[in-house]
Amino acid sequence: MYRDCINCEEQECVKGEAHKESNLKLLEKETKYLLEQAKEALAEQDYGADNWVIHQTKTLDRIEALLKIMADPSVPNGARIRLDLANAPLITADGWQPVNVVKRIETVKETKQS
């Protein structure tokens, strides 16, 4: 997807850059709205809505994972953070080990039931 940076495995964030964290929070708000819209479209059985639910869910999971790391006081400012495709945050700073995040899995079938 064009300009879908949050889902790119090469994107890297630096903890401590307040304006970028603020942008990430705005993206979280927008993605929650888009996910709700996609779920409504899915309930109305709009063609392709299932793909949008899956995409927006993945996007929201990645945003929440990044925000969780940004809020973690044990991760120092200046740490470079990259999320891989499996949604496991990797912190690239001296002496730091990767942090694993349990990702929420929501299937289209489960979404239809809610």
C-alpha positions in Angstrom: 0.0 0.0 0.0 1.1 3.5 -0.7 2.4 5.4 2.3 1.6 2.6 4.7 4.7 3.2 6.7 3.5 1.7 9.9 3.2 -1.7 8.3 6.7 -1.6 6.6 9.3 -3.9 8.1 12.0 -1.3 7.4 10.4 1.5 9.4 12.3 2.5 12.5 11.2 4.9 15.3 13.4 6.6 17.8 12.1 6.8 21.3 12.0 10.3 22.8 10.9 12.2 19.7 7.8 13.8 21.1 6.3 15.1 17.8 6.6 11.7 16.3 4.9 10.1 19.3 2.1 12.6 19.0 1.7 11.7 15.3 1.6 8.1 16.3 -1.2 8.8 18.7 -3.1 10.6 16.0 -2.6 7.7 13.7 -4.0 5.4 16.4 -7.2 7.5 16.7 -7.6 7.5 12.9 -7.0 3.8 12.6 -9.6 3.0 15.3 -12.1 5.0 13.4 -11.2 3.3 10.1 -11.5 -0.1 11.8 -15.0 0.7 13.1 -15.9 1.8 9.6 -14.5 -1.4 8.1 -16.4 -3.5 10.6 -19.7 -1.7 9.8 -19.0 -2.3 6.1 -18.3 -6.0 6.9 -21.6 -6.2 8.8 -23.3 -4.8 5.7 -21.5 -7.5 3.6 -19.7 -4.8 1.5 -17.3 -6.4 -1.0 -13.7 -6.2 0.2 -14.6 -5.1 3.7 -13.0 -8.2 5.2 -9.6 -7.2 3.8 -10.0 -3.8 5.3 -10.8 -5.2 8.7 -7.7 -7.4 8.6 -5.5 -4.5 7.4 -6.8 -2.0 10.0 -6.5 -4.6 12.8 -2.9 -5.3 11.9 -2.2 -1.6 11.7 -3.8 -0.9 15.1 -1.8 -3.8 16.6 1.5 -2.3 15.3 0.6 1.2 16.5 -0.3 -0.1 20.0 2.9 -2.1 20.2 5.0 1.0 19.3 3.1 3.2 21.8 3.6 0.5 24.5 7.4 0.6 23.9 7.4 4.4 23.8 5.7 4.5 27.3 8.0 1.8 28.8 10.4 3.6 31.2 12.9 0.7 30.9 13.5 1.5 27.3 15.9 4.5 27.1 15.3 7.6 25.0 17.2 7.3 21.8 16.5 3.6 21.4 15.8 2.7 17.8 12.6 0.6 17.5 11.6 -1.5 14.5 8.6 -3.8 14.2 9.0 -6.8 12.0 6.2 -8.4 10.0 5.5 -10.9 12.8 4.7 -7.9 15.1 7.6 -8.5 17.4 9.2 -5.2 18.5 12.9 -5.1 18.1 14.8 -2.5 20.2 18.2 -1.8 18.8 20.3 -0.2 21.6 23.4 -1.5 23.2 22.6 -4.2 25.8 18.9 -4.4 25.0 17.2 -7.6 24.0 14.1 -7.8 21.7 10.8 -7.2 23.5 8.0 -9.6 22.4 4.5 -8.4 22.2 1.5 -10.8 22.2 -0.5 -9.8 19.2 -4.3 -9.8 19.2 -5.7 -12.1 16.6 -9.2 -11.3 15.3 -10.6 -13.3 12.5 -13.2 -12.0 10.1 -15.5 -14.7 11.4 -15.2 -13.4 14.9 -15.7 -9.8 13.7 -19.0 -10.8 12.0 -20.3 -12.2 15.3 -19.7 -9.0 17.3 
